[in-house]
Amino acid sequence: EYPFLKQLLAASWVRAFLLQNRKHPDYGSIRCYILAEDVGRGHLRRTDKNLRKALRTILAHLDVAPEAWNAGYELDTQARPMLSDAQPDASLSSLFYLYNTLKSPDPSPENVPVRHTRSAMETLLDPNDAPDGLKTTLYPYQRRSAAMMLQKEAAPTLQLDPRLRQMAGLDGRTFYFDQETMGVLQHPRLYEEARGGILAETMGLGKTLICLAVILASKGHWPRIPAEYSTGLLPRREKVGSLLDMAASTIGRYSIPWKPHFGALTEAGEDHSRCIELLKKNVGRYEIPGAPPRSLRATAMPKSRPIRLSTATIVIVPANLVNQWLDEIKKHTKDGSLKMLVMDSLKKELPGAEALADFDVILFSKPRWERERDCSCFRDVEIYSSPLKQIHWLRIIVDEGHSFASSGSKSNAVLVAGELQTDSRWVISGTPTKGLMGVEVELAASEHQKVEWEERDNLSPKTRRKALESRKSGADWLQEKKDVEKLGRIAVDYLKLRPWANVWPIEPTAPAWMWHMYRPAAAGQFAGYSECLKRTLKGLIVKHRAEDFEIDVQLPPLYNQLVYLEPAFFDRLSINLFLAVLTTNAVTSEREDTDYLWHPRNRKSLNTLVSNLRQSGFFWTGFSEKDVSEALKHAENYLESKGDQCPERDRNALTKALAVAKMALQSSGWLAFSQFHELGLFVEKWPEEHAAAWALDARATIPMVVGLTQLIKAQKYVNNQLYASDPSTGLSAAGKSAMEAAFDHARTHNKDSGTKDKGISTSSSLQEAPPTPKKKHKWWKERGRTPNPSALKRPSAPVMCPALPPDSPLAQASITGTASAKLSYLLDKILSLYRSEKILVFYEGEDIAYYIAQALEVVDIQYLIYAKSLSTERRSSYVVTFNTTETFRVLLMDVNQASHGLNMSSASRVFFVNAIWQPNVEAQAIKRAHRIGQTRPVYVETLVLKGTIEDQMLQRRKSMTNQELQKAEKSLLDDNGMTSIIQHAEFLPLSPEE
């Protein structure tokens, strides 16, 4: 009846005994003993697939209840299958909760057998001591993290193979069951945790300083020669060596750190140059045999690769953080304490292996690091082989290393790292994956309505605990699965965590990462995370809980509020024009086929239009008079021909759209802004005789409307005339010249721009979405329309000049407002704050940055810009300049460039001029300022136009679950709620009198 049992018995895989039931003699059971695969401390290779299948079958039938084992069971007793007992426990807590409840580091020097590492840990943990060369005092939590890193490098904990589950046999003996192969072991199969891991202290807590402390504490420590390459290393001498030679050789082979010892003796005035020279000659070395060729044809065996040991640490950082790392090294370490090589240029070639091995730190930009893959980058004739491969490094540190977890195939950066020999590998990232972030970071993006600042610190313990508990369950398992997969790519591809990174046939086959981490319950459903994931997180992550690091360091309060502004007339008009485009398209296309903007094939154009709509909340000049006129004509023709056939709701909506278009065409201010692509300022008490020459709409109104570019030209003209008896002499002629230049610029850039280019539908067919003025005019790279052509390319420079004579009519002129409600508010706030505080202004869209930069120039406030179009080197230098000088008070920063790792702690005021859709992007930006080194409370203000789509967008964002936010992370149009808001948006009230 049991052919599978007969097969196993014949192969001696099992032994079986037939037992008679003591309570029911007519029944019996078979007691089975399975022969362990590691019997006799050996290893039985059981590769027969039929026998494996038979073993799986018998295990599925085994009843492990004690009554069944002793043959004393009742016939109606429910069986207790062995395989159900072998299933690991699953946790229903979210990945976010598991990550934020990991225990804080608790290093134990007494558990480290390596004497010099134990001594370095004790130095780090002693509050009255510090590693040689470190001049910054570490916080206690930083000491613990640095010591824990050294402990993980020198004494990694042994962990049970995740495929095995410890079980108790019915005969009282312990065994280990392999869930994948159905094998049984007598003894545990143990693997070391990674010699390294992920330093995941929350953003702004000094991860760079922790790394520098680790590097200095272990300076002069050698990596170990791998056990598999340690044979045959004893030197063969022609004659007996001297005691000095043998001692030096032994020190090299056993990686004894002699550099600190002899360095201290040299500083004490002793001369041991002979010993040092001999030790340098006897640095540990080994060879990696060449891999045998796969071909069966007779080919020459590849040569072995010689490797020498080095005490150096390789640090890989994003290109924009190289200067910041250099600045941190200068700030935290003593001069000359680290011998460094900086590789930040793609054209810079590495020195030879012997020279490289002599450095303490080699700092690579990530693009330069990727060039070290075997290629023809630096050699025209032969394939380039990196000298890095000839060295066994002490450690590799990857700052913002979450980027190493690329989806799909391995990135060049990971491939280069994988080719190197190193003792330890570290990833430095406060957010190893999108879902793995500290709860305090997530809370940073939680805005409040405008109340008294002191009433609500975003990061209070009570707020944090409440937020953490709310995220304990109910997570989007499918989305968190992506985070676990990304964590697996870091652990396997880069950190080489075993057994996941096992290489067959040298080691047992590598297990499947996700099968052991993310427990499936049924198709499309999941039962939670296994205990294996908890153990892996614990073994990889070095991170303090917020309540633990707050004992050591208290960051200043963080206040985040929404500032609601009444939209100005031109704000409302611009927004309404976009809504008119959407309305006209929906009605005239009758919401069918590809003519309809919301058709799936038009998604790219729709994304562009919605992005421009969001930017119009600050200011927008992308529609021309011709665009609006043709759209108006098209809508009128539709109403005339089909108005009676369309629903009343559509007819009324199209009538409102027509009213908006007509109002725009009747507004001299809008026509001027649109023609010249200028943001207007309202100026009072401008000398009447010169007003018409400078007015953007050629009208001497009160207040007068002047373009930003023209006002800058007027200021410069008057500044050059200050030594004249009347500085206003020739001002009208200068104004006419400025306006002629504006006309020329407008004609040059608008002559070929028709409806097709703008994307206004003049028929039922859909054209491209309106381009931004930046794209239309390419002003980012051109000199055309502003006397400060490089406003976004260089820092602003102060203008030193005498004051106007008090009796000059120009002395009474003043700016009373702008055409943008947000710019008016922002300028008022900056003018009131810039003398006492530094300010960060985050924007989306280069046009916005351009207008703000011009406005700051008008009011003579020094600023810098961190924009995507600038070179990496310039962006990096601007960060350092902003943090280290008092000259520049404002930094304008593209919010999408506010990347991980940037330190802007010199700023204590943060403004978002656009409402941010993704909370994690907003949090990242805020943490640029709210971090270690910040001495002031940080005040964050997000400017929102009341009653507009961006207002509704923020309300929608607050009501969304984390699953919904993650689903719509790339585009707000991926959220059905947001799509509905845009489709049903109402026109903002406008009055012709305005």
Stockholm file with secondary structure:
# STOCKHOLM 1.0

chainA/1-994         EYPFLKQLLAASWVRAFLLQNRKHPDYGSIRCYILAEDVGRGHLRRTDKNLRKALRTILAHLDVAPEAWNAGYELDTQARPMLSDAQPDASLSSLFYLYNTLKSPDPSPENVPVRHTRSAMETLLDPNDAPDGLKTTLYPYQRRSAAMMLQKEAAPTLQLDPRLRQMAGLDGRTFYFDQETMGVLQHPRLYEEARGGILAETMGLGKTLICLAVILASKGHWPRIPAEYSTGLLPRREKVGSLLDMAASTIGRYSIPWKPHFGALTEAGEDHSRCIELLKKNVGRYEIPGAPPRSLRATAMPKSRPIRLSTATIVIVPANLVNQWLDEIKKHTKDGSLKMLVMDSLKKELPGAEALADFDVILFSKPRWERERDCSCFRDVEIYSSPLKQIHWLRIIVDEGHSFASSGSKSNAVLVAGELQTDSRWVISGTPTKGLMGVEVELAASEHQKVEWEERDNLSPKTRRKALESRKSGADWLQEKKDVEKLGRIAVDYLKLRPWANVWPIEPTAPAWMWHMYRPAAAGQFAGYSECLKRTLKGLIVKHRAEDFEIDVQLPPLYNQLVYLEPAFFDRLSINLFLAVLTTNAVTSEREDTDYLWHPRNRKSLNTLVSNLRQSGFFWTGFSEKDVSEALKHAENYLESKGDQCPERDRNALTKALAVAKMALQSSGWLAFSQFHELGLFVEKWPEEHAAAWALDARATIPMVVGLTQLIKAQKYVNNQLYASDPSTGLSAAGKSAMEAAFDHARTHNKDSGTKDKGISTSSSLQEAPPTPKKKHKWWKERGRTPNPSALKRPSAPVMCPALPPDSPLAQASITGTASAKLSYLLDKILSLYRSEKILVFYEGEDIAYYIAQALEVVDIQYLIYAKSLSTERRSSYVVTFNTTETFRVLLMDVNQASHGLNMSSASRVFFVNAIWQPNVEAQAIKRAHRIGQTRPVYVETLVLKGTIEDQMLQRRKSMTNQELQKAEKSLLDDNGMTSIIQHAEFLPLSPEE
#=GR chainA/1-994 SS CCHHHHHHHHTTSEEEEEEECSSCTTCEEEEEEECCTTGGGCCCCCCCHHHHHHHHHHHHHCBCCHHHHTTCCCTTCCCCBHHHHTSCCEECSCHHHHHHTSCCCCCCGGGCCCHHHHHHHHHHHCTTCCCTTBCSCCCHHHHHHHHHHHHHHHSCCEEECTTEEEEECTTSCEEEEETTTCCEESSCCEEECCSEEEECCCTTSCHHHHHHHHHHHTTTCCCCCCGGGCTTCSCCCSSCCCHHHHHHHHHHHTTCCCHHHHHHHHHTTCCCHHHHHHHHHTCCEEEECCCCCSSSSCCCCCCCEEEEECCCEEEEECGGGHHHHHHHHHHHBCTTSSCEEEECCTTCCCCCHHHHTTCSEEEEEHHHHHTTSSBSSSCSSSCBCCGGGGEEEEEEEEETGGGGCCSSSCCHHHHHHHTSEEEEEEEECSCSBTTBCCHHHHHHTCCBCSCCGGGCCTTCHHHHHHHHHHTSSCCCHHHHHHHHHHHHHIIIIISCCTTTTCCTTTSSCCCCHHHHHEEEEETTEEEEEEHHHHHHHHHHEECCCHHHHHHHCCCCCEEEEEEEECCCHHHHHHHHHHHHHHHHHHHHTTTCGGGSTTSGGGHHHHHHHHHHHHHTTTCCCCCCHHHHHHHHHHHHHHHHHHTTTSCHHHHHHHHHHHHHHHHHHHCHHHHHHHHHTCCEEEEESCCHHHHHHHCTTSCCCSSEEEEHHHHHHHHHHHHHTTTSSCTTTTHHHHHHHHHHHHHHHHHHHHTTCCHHHHTCCSSSSCCCCCCCHHHHHCTTTCCTTCSCTTTTTSCCCCCCCCCCCTTCGGGGCEEEEESCHHHHHHHHHHHHHTTTSEEEEEESSHHHHHHHHHHHHHTTCCEEEECTTSCHHHHHHHHHHHHHCSSCCEEEEEGGGCCTTCCCTTEEEEEESSCCSCHHHHHHHHTTTSSTTCCSCEEEEEEEETTSHHHHHHHHHHHSCHHHHHHTSSCGGGSHHHHHHHHTCCCCCCCTTC
#=GC SS_cons         CCHHHHHHHHTTSEEEEEEECSSCTTCEEEEEEECCTTGGGCCCCCCCHHHHHHHHHHHHHCBCCHHHHTTCCCTTCCCCBHHHHTSCCEECSCHHHHHHTSCCCCCCGGGCCCHHHHHHHHHHHCTTCCCTTBCSCCCHHHHHHHHHHHHHHHSCCEEECTTEEEEECTTSCEEEEETTTCCEESSCCEEECCSEEEECCCTTSCHHHHHHHHHHHTTTCCCCCCGGGCTTCSCCCSSCCCHHHHHHHHHHHTTCCCHHHHHHHHHTTCCCHHHHHHHHHTCCEEEECCCCCSSSSCCCCCCCEEEEECCCEEEEECGGGHHHHHHHHHHHBCTTSSCEEEECCTTCCCCCHHHHTTCSEEEEEHHHHHTTSSBSSSCSSSCBCCGGGGEEEEEEEEETGGGGCCSSSCCHHHHHHHTSEEEEEEEECSCSBTTBCCHHHHHHTCCBCSCCGGGCCTTCHHHHHHHHHHTSSCCCHHHHHHHHHHHHHIIIIISCCTTTTCCTTTSSCCCCHHHHHEEEEETTEEEEEEHHHHHHHHHHEECCCHHHHHHHCCCCCEEEEEEEECCCHHHHHHHHHHHHHHHHHHHHTTTCGGGSTTSGGGHHHHHHHHHHHHHTTTCCCCCCHHHHHHHHHHHHHHHHHHTTTSCHHHHHHHHHHHHHHHHHHHCHHHHHHHHHTCCEEEEESCCHHHHHHHCTTSCCCSSEEEEHHHHHHHHHHHHHTTTSSCTTTTHHHHHHHHHHHHHHHHHHHHTTCCHHHHTCCSSSSCCCCCCCHHHHHCTTTCCTTCSCTTTTTSCCCCCCCCCCCTTCGGGGCEEEEESCHHHHHHHHHHHHHTTTSEEEEEESSHHHHHHHHHHHHHTTCCEEEECTTSCHHHHHHHHHHHHHCSSCCEEEEEGGGCCTTCCCTTEEEEEESSCCSCHHHHHHHHTTTSSTTCCSCEEEEEEEETTSHHHHHHHHHHHSCHHHHHHTSSCGGGSHHHHHHHHTCCCCCCCTTC
//
